[in-house]
Amino acid sequence: MTTASAPRPARYGATAIALHWILGLSIVAVICVGWYMTGLPFSPQRLKLYNWHKWAGVAILALSVLRLLWRLTHRPPALPAAVQAAMPRWQQAAHHGVHYLMYALFLIVPLVGWAYSSAAGFPIVFLGLVPLPDFVPVSPALAEAIKPLHAISAYALTALVVLHVAAAVKHQLIDRDGLVGRMLPARG
């Protein structure tokens, strides 16, 4: 349902919920591995983690495209009237802004990582089986220019994820308005 006259559901559907949690947990895992691996000395373990990080980035990119397509073709539930009435306008703007920025960064972070890997001359072979084309030509100068962009965009995504989780905790524990329940799997 994509028409403006279609009724909006009270909660997210099973596909949206599954994509939300799979993508969310995957992003947290890949950020943690990214922080950990960059502090390791050069070793087979570090190389293994870099490959895993790249594979996870490719999977996150694919899931993000799928999630964006799902979101564009399925209307999300409206904020409950009581929640919307209780939220100041700045919170409503922040709610929408954080979601839009997260969707953008879901795509930007892995694409910039792919560009960095290509420019540095380190090909991505997804799961060790599927070689991906270079996103940009090999160029050490370009790699050095791109590398901080991957880190900055990943830190920005991390900050938005923390903000998103903090808002969910606030709604669940302080406001007790049931907003979080719209994104939890249905019971029985």
N, C-alpha and C positions, 0 to 999 in steps of 0.2 A: 504494500500500500504506500503510494507516494503522493497521492492527491491531497490537496489542502483540506478537502471535505471529509477525508477518512478519519474515523474516530481514533484518538490516541490511546494506546493501552495504558494501564495503571502501572505496569512494571515492564522491565526489559524481557525480551524473549530468550529462549534457551540458547540460540546461536549467539546473540549479542553477549549474553552472560559468559558463555564458554570462551569467546574471543577475548573478552575483557580480562578474565582471570588467567588464561594461558599467556596472553601478551604481557600482562602486568607482571606475573611471576617470572616470565622469561627475561623481561627487561631488568628486573631486580637482580636476577642471577648473572646476567651478562655484565652488568655494571660492577658487581662484586668481583667477578673473575677478572674484569679489566683492571680494576684497582690492584688486585693481588698480583697479577702477572707482570705488570709494569715494574714492580718492585723486586722481581726475582733476578738473580744473575743469569747470564746466558747459559742455558742448559737444555737438555732434551725436554725436561718438564715445562720450561718456559715456551719452547717451540710448540709443544703439544697444546698448551693452553691458548697460545695465539691462534692456532688452527681452530680449536674449539670455539674461540671467541668470534672468529670470522664466520664459521658455520652458523653459529647462533645468530649473528648479525644478518646473514642471508635469510634465515628462517624468520627472524623478526620482521625483516623488510617484506617478505611474502605475506606473513600474517597481517602486517599493517595495511598492505594494499587490500587484502581480503576484508579486513575490518572496515576500512574506509568505504569500500564498495557496498558493504552491508549497510553501513550507516547512511549512505546516500540514497539507498533504496528502501530503507525501513525507518519510519518515523520513531524517534525515541519517545518514551513517555514524558508528558509534561510534568514539570515540578508540581507536586500537590499544591492546591490553592492555599492551604494553611501555611505551608513552607514558604511559598512565594510571598505571601503577605507578611510573614515574619522576617524575611530577608531584606536588609537595606539594598538600595539600588547598586551600591558599589560591590556588594557580595554577589548579586546576580550577574553583574558585568564580569567579576572575577571568575565566577563559575563558568561562564561561557568562554571567556578569554583563555583560561587554563586548559579547557578541553581543546580549543582550536590550536593552541600552541603545542599541546602534547601530540595531537594528530600530526602536525607539521614535523615535529622532532622525531616521531616514530619513523618517518621517512628520511629526514635529513641525516640523522646520526649514522644509520647504516650506509647510506649513499656516500657520505663524506669518508667513512671508514674504508669503503670499497675503493674510492678514488685515491685515498692515501696508499692503500696496499698496492694498487696498480702503479701509481707514480713511483713507489719505492722499489718496484720490480719484484714484489712478492705475490705471485698469482693466488687466486682463491680457487681451490678445488673442493667444491661442496661435498662434505662427507668423505673426502678422499676419492670421490668417484666422478663428479661432474665439474669439469673445468669451466669457470666463468670467464667471459671475455674481459680484457682489461677495460676499465671504465675511462681511463685517461692514459696517455702515453707515458712510458717510463721516463722519469725526469727527477733526479735527486733534488733539484731546486724546487720543483713543484711539490714534491713529497714534503720537504721542509716547510713549505708554505701551508700545506693542507693539514699536516699533523696537529698543530694547535687547534685548528677548527674542529677536528673530531673530538678532542678533549673538551673544548669549550661547549660544544653542542651537547655532549654527553653530560657534562656538569649541569647545564641548563635543564636537560630532561630529568636528571636526578632531583634537582630542586623542585620542579613541577610535580614529580611523583610524590615527593615528601609533602608538598603543599596539598595535593589531592588526597593523600592518606590522612593528613591532619584534619582536613575538612570532613572527611568521612567519619573519623573518630569523634570530632566535635558533634556532628549530627547524631551519631549513635549514643554517645555517653553523656553529653551535656544537653543538647536540644531534645533528645529522645523522640524525634519526629518520624521515625520509620523510613527515612529517606534511603538509608543503606540497604534495607530489605528489598528494594526494587532491583538491585544488582546481585542478590544472593540466589543460588539455585532454589527452585521451588521445593517445598517439603511435601512428601507423600502425595 
